Amino acid sequence: MQPDREHALGRLETAIGYRFDNRELLNEALTHRSFLNEAKGAPVRDNQRLEFFGDAVLGFLVSRRLMDLLPASCEGSLSRMRASLVDEDTLSSLAERIDLGDFLVMGRGEEKTGGRRKKSVLADAFEALVAAVYLDGGVDRAAGLVEGFFGPLLSEAVRDDEGRDYKTRLQVLAQAAYGVAPHYVVERVAGPDHERSYTVTARVGEEAFGRGTGRSKKEAEQAAAREALERLEQGTEAP
């Protein structure tokens, strides 16, 4: 390996907080398929196989953290959060944070068309990098890498879940406590068309556990669910 390349890979390892025992895995993760299209017979593989595996590793590790952090969330809510955390925009943004594009080996044609900054290329390379860490160091080191990159995003997902998706959380608790899903009843609609105000009650069975007001039915339902959640979590009877 050329000294300049060795130095570059060392900088990348410092950026991700992991040093490879098998540098060939790292080289593979950083090799775009366009390089092999132009350098026929080069003794290296492109990163497509690692990208494939990295997609699965990321899905698993992010899912595990979401399960740990949000024990009351339902499958649908967890799936939506995972999808937003491992989508192309997020992964490419994380790749840009460590200038991953600068370390990629690619063909001249791809480079001329801005390949080092393409979201799809960066996202794929990030997945391949996660796979390479997993294969080189095992699941714990890959989990550490994911936690380092996704920790703030996971915390934000938890805040969003706790701060906005009260209806999902109420559904989980109501079904566990009463065996039925909550439903919402519009009690009042007031104001002109451009300034509507909705008042909604959140009911579990025939009992109203919460009431909320908002500028839309959805907003009012979330407010009602929030109040109902507080009552259920505190073991307070319906009013």
Secondary structure, DSSP 8 states (H G I E B T S, - for coil): --HHHHHHHHHHHHHHT---S-HHHHHHHTB-HHHHHHSTT-SS--SHHHHHHHHHHHHHHHHHHHHHH-TT--HHHHHHHHHHHSSHHHHHHHHHHTTGGGG-B--HHHHHTTGGG-HHHHHHHHHHHHHHHHHHH-HHHHHHHHHHHHHHHHHHHHHHHHHH-HHHHHHHHHHHHHSS--EEEEEEEES-GGG-EEEEEEEETTEEEEEEEESSHHHHHHHHHHHHHHHHHHT----
